[in-house]
Amino acid sequence: MSATSTSCRSINYLSPMQRFAPSVWASRLVVACVVLAGAMDAAGAESAAVPIALGKSFDVPAGPLADALNRYAVQCGVTVAVDAAQLRGLRSPGLKGVFTIEDGFRVLLAGSGQTAARTADGYVVRAAPVAATRDGGVAAVLPTVRVDGQAEVETANGPVAGYVAQRSATGTKTDIPLIDVPQSTSIVTADRLETIGAVTLKDALGYTPGIGIAPYGTDSRYDWVTIRGFEAYSPGFYLDGLPMRNNANFGLWRMQPYGAERLEILRGPSSVLYGLGNPGGVVNVVSKLPTAQPLRELQVQTGARGRKQVAGDVSGPLNDDGSLLYRLTALGRDAELPAGRMEDDYLFLAPSLTWKPSADTTATLMAQLGSTRSGVYTRIAPAYGSLLATPAGTRIPSDLFLGIAGANRFDQDQRLAGYQLSHRVDDTWTLKQNARASLVKLDYQQMTIEGYETKNEADTLDPANYRYVAFVPYAARERMTSFVIDNQAHAGLNWGEWRHDVLIGLEHQRSRLDAMTIYGGKAPSQDLLSARRDDAPITLADPASHAASVVRQTGLYVQDQMKWRRWSFTLGARYDNASSETIDKLAGNARTDARDTNVSTRAGVVYRAPNGWAPYVSYAESFAPTGVLDPISRTPFRAETGRQFEAGVRWQPAGRRQTLSAAIFDLRRKDFITYDPSFTPRQNGDASVRGLELEVLAELTRRLNLTGAYSLTPRAKVISSADPAKIGTQPLAVPRHRVSVWADYRWSTGFRIGAGVRHESSTWGADSAAPAQIPSQTLVDAMIGWDTRAWRLALNVQNVTDKAIITTCSARTCYYGSPRTVLATATYRW
């Protein structure tokens, strides 16, 4: 076997984007890679020597010895020289677990009469030396194999020690090394969630490239996030690879970070794996599942506004042979929202049970219960009065709550039950089936800002015209049920020097939404000077809509991951049949049906160099039904689509828990619905996003962790629309620069400190319609803590300086970011 070398410069000729100014972008990518890699190398001496570097996780199946050595060389990034003739007829027992490179060779070569020796160019495999036996014969001298019995074998859905995960299933629906995924993927581990003090999914993603965590400011209802300039709101997030479908409604499934083993973000289109979806990407929450090792944790948390929270996580075997495992994760919170004396109470319960009747079969049952009893806290204000002074020269204090707290209500209940089945048929085939049923019920009411009440029409500069804020009632009653099942067949095939991992899947999902919404009525106004309201009662208008809708989707997909020497190729295709039915209960149960079919494709290639660098290039597509009727043909518009070209590189130095990634991409959303000035729909929308993303995750030493993310988005705009005024604008505010850095250090005494900085450059708001440029923003987060043998104490502060920032604006309204949050947490593990 032979190997060639590559570096970050290989991105120059791998990029397929002719209009992407390759020379400029590649030079930026090279400089960024060299600078970050140099910084990580500088700290690598200590990192490589600490116990973390005892080994690396490998997964090499049993089979012909030549094939096993080839896969092992790819996984550990080394060159192996061997005479193929001497391996003919020899087999390897395979390798799965955490080993040093040398110990890995010993396990793979056990019983073969071969041994591996290190050379200046890598490793050479030759016949093992022999020694005389007592009876005068000869015996191979086999070295002792040392296995770290305490090391955890990382899997794509299991726990990760520290911040650096090395395996993932989100990008391929198979458990593979992250470095082999030909698309940008970020993983936020449970340890990282705990350290930064994340209590919402938005908090958890604040230090991830390409992610906007406050497109609509702070919001107690939802985890609004954007990925590469597009909302992740629709079709919603994913839980363990299955969708928590959102039918463009208000009753969204609320994710609980405490119940997550990790969060995985796959950036870019992903319809080959997940069916209908937006072009920005996928947020997949991986649940905490039963563990073979006993786990016991109790946590209490307190903070401002009477916050009291208790959480617990227990897991382990239920019988002596470990074939039956359990886990129970629970959380209860009694708190108030930051303003208005509104409650913010929450209950979460997630039991799960795993049964392993044999080494080849695993079945896991899981359930979740969530209950929210809360008001509604948003920091929305008129653009004139927040971003700019009113024509009368007045401003609204940023900490003033605009709303009617007593009339705001967000009561939501959610339930799910599901299972994961896996059965290994033989050395080639493995069958899997994942299924889940869920229910969400919502009772929601809020008084939303309508604008200023005009008191003096004759004088627009009269301060009285900017003293009273008017509200309009909004309410929704919703019930959503869904069922999804994903059937998979995995095959591992060896054809000569080629390894094929084939995935065949059939997925079906059905969701039904019954929703009634009210917009309009009467509500008292708010006096900005006295913060008083009149005593006029709140009245609701008649329902604006009352409908039931059913969405069905069936998708057949095929994926082949091919490996040849140091090259990995991924090819995939999917056929989807999606339909929707809508019954308008306010129009005599009038029914509208729509049906869409679509074929999505995906392709990618990765080269793994011996020095840990892995450049890649990929292409991916997405589709999403529009659900809008063509006013001319009276038939539904066809589904909108997305496509992305991406080129990037990852670096994982051998023996260190460090990873660096860089990517450039050209992403386009096509055929989405736009409206002309008379509000007539047309299917001629086209938006383009181009950018560069960098990410570094590094355990620089045994005690020092560093995470960094940078996103450069020089282009994010509408390039075609039925409304000429929209062309050239940004549908969502996407800053040109977004950068974040977090570092934490732990002393031998157990004392810990951490700090992070998040910065976004200025924008012109949604649809580029803000009346003035929105200033750039920089926020600081911090943590101090102390660890003892059983206790872990931490004080986390987000937005340390309590800086009032405006995240985005429309032409009339602006949204403030979150105020300072202080949380004290005590965790006891035994």
URFENDA-V339280 format. One record per backbone hydrogen bond with DSSP energy under -0.5 kcal/mol. NH is the residue of the N-H (numbers start at 1). CO is the residue of the C=O. If there is no record, write none. Layout:
nh	co
NH	CO
NH	CO
This chain:
nh	co
10	7
11	8
12	9
13	10
14	10
15	11
18	16
20	17
21	18
24	21
25	21
26	22
27	23
28	24
29	25
30	26
31	27
32	28
33	29
34	30
35	31
36	32
37	33
38	34
39	35
40	36
41	37
42	38
43	39
44	41
45	41
47	43
47	700
48	44
49	45
49	46
50	46
50	47
53	50
54	51
55	52
56	99
58	97
60	95
63	92
65	90
68	64
69	65
70	66
71	67
72	68
73	69
74	70
75	71
76	72
77	73
78	73
81	123
84	82
86	83
87	83
87	84
88	84
88	85
90	87
92	63
95	60
97	58
99	56
99	97
104	100
105	101
106	102
107	103
108	104
109	105
110	107
112	109
114	109
115	126
117	124
119	122
122	119
123	79
124	117
125	81
126	115
126	124
128	113
131	139
133	137
136	133
139	131
141	129
142	140
146	144
147	145
148	98
149	147
151	148
154	152
158	155
162	160
165	163
168	176
172	169
173	169
176	168
176	174
178	166
180	177
181	178
182	180
183	181
186	265
188	263
189	187
190	261
193	189
194	190
195	191
196	192
197	193
197	194
198	193
204	200
205	201
205	202
206	203
208	205
211	208
212	226
213	211
216	217
217	214
218	816
220	377
224	222
226	212
227	230
228	210
230	227
232	225
236	232
238	283
239	242
240	285
242	239
244	237
245	243
246	235
248	246
252	250
255	253
257	255
259	256
260	257
261	286
262	286
263	188
264	284
265	186
266	264
266	282
267	184
267	265
268	280
271	621
272	621
273	270
274	270
275	271
277	623
282	266
284	264
284	282
285	238
285	283
286	262
286	284
287	285
288	259
291	326
295	315
297	313
298	828
299	311
300	826
301	309
302	824
303	307
304	822
307	303
307	304
308	334
309	301
310	332
311	299
312	330
313	297
314	328
315	295
316	326
318	324
319	324
322	319
325	354
326	316
327	352
328	314
329	350
330	312
331	348
332	310
333	346
334	308
336	305
337	342
342	339
344	335
345	373
346	333
347	371
348	331
349	369
350	329
352	327
353	365
354	325
355	363
356	323
358	361
361	358
362	422
363	355
364	420
365	353
366	418
367	351
368	416
369	349
370	414
371	347
372	412
373	345
374	410
375	343
378	376
379	218
380	378
381	814
383	812
385	383
385	388
386	383
387	383
388	383
390	394
393	390
396	385
400	397
401	399
402	400
403	401
405	403
407	404
408	404
408	405
409	445
410	374
411	443
412	372
412	410
413	441
414	370
415	439
416	368
417	437
418	366
419	435
420	364
421	433
422	362
423	431
424	360
425	423
425	429
426	429
430	490
431	423
432	488
433	421
434	486
435	419
436	484
437	417
438	482
439	415
440	480
441	413
442	478
443	411
444	476
445	409
446	474
448	446
448	472
450	470
451	470
453	468
454	452
455	453
459	456
462	459
465	462
466	463
467	464
468	464
469	526
470	451
472	448
474	446
475	518
476	444
477	516
478	442
479	514
480	440
481	512
482	438
483	510
484	436
485	508
486	434
487	506
488	432
489	504
490	430
491	502
492	428
493	491
493	500
495	493
495	498
496	494
498	495
499	563
500	493
501	561
502	491
502	500
503	559
504	489
505	557
506	487
507	555
508	485
509	553
510	483
511	551
512	481
513	549
514	479
515	513
515	547
516	477
517	545
518	475
520	473
522	539
526	469
527	532
528	467
528	526
531	527
534	525
539	522
539	537
541	520
544	517
545	517
547	515
548	583
549	513
550	581
551	511
552	579
553	509
554	577
555	507
556	575
557	505
558	573
559	503
560	571
561	501
562	560
562	569
563	499
564	567
565	497
567	564
568	606
569	562
570	604
571	560
572	602
573	558
574	600
575	556
576	598
577	554
578	596
579	552
580	594
581	550
582	592
583	548
584	582
584	590
585	546
585	583
586	546
587	584
589	584
590	584
590	587
592	582
594	580
596	578
598	576
600	574
602	572
603	619
604	570
605	617
606	568
607	615
608	566
609	607
609	613
610	4
612	609
614	650
615	607
616	648
617	605
618	646
619	603
620	644
621	601
622	642
624	640
630	635
631	629
634	630
637	628
640	624
641	670
642	622
643	668
644	620
645	666
646	618
647	664
648	616
649	662
650	614
651	660
652	612
656	653
658	656
659	697
660	651
661	695
662	649
663	693
664	647
665	691
666	645
667	689
668	643
669	687
670	641
670	668
671	685
672	685
674	682
676	680
679	676
682	674
684	682
685	672
686	720
687	669
688	717
689	667
690	715
691	665
692	712
693	663
694	710
695	661
696	708
697	659
698	706
699	657
700	698
700	704
701	704
705	703
705	744
706	698
707	742
708	696
709	740
710	694
711	738
712	692
713	711
713	736
715	690
717	688
718	729
719	686
720	686
724	722
726	723
727	723
727	724
728	718
729	726
731	729
734	732
735	733
736	762
738	711
739	759
740	709
741	757
742	707
743	755
744	705
745	753
746	703
747	751
750	747
752	785
753	745
754	783
755	743
756	781
757	741
758	779
759	739
760	777
761	737
763	774
766	809
767	730
768	730
768	765
769	766
770	764
774	763
777	760
779	758
781	756
782	797
783	754
784	795
785	752
786	793
787	750
788	791
792	827
793	786
794	825
795	784
796	823
797	782
798	821
800	780
802	799
805	803
807	805
807	815
808	815
810	813
814	381
815	808
816	379
817	805
821	798
823	796
824	302
825	794
826	300
827	792
828	298
829	790
830	296
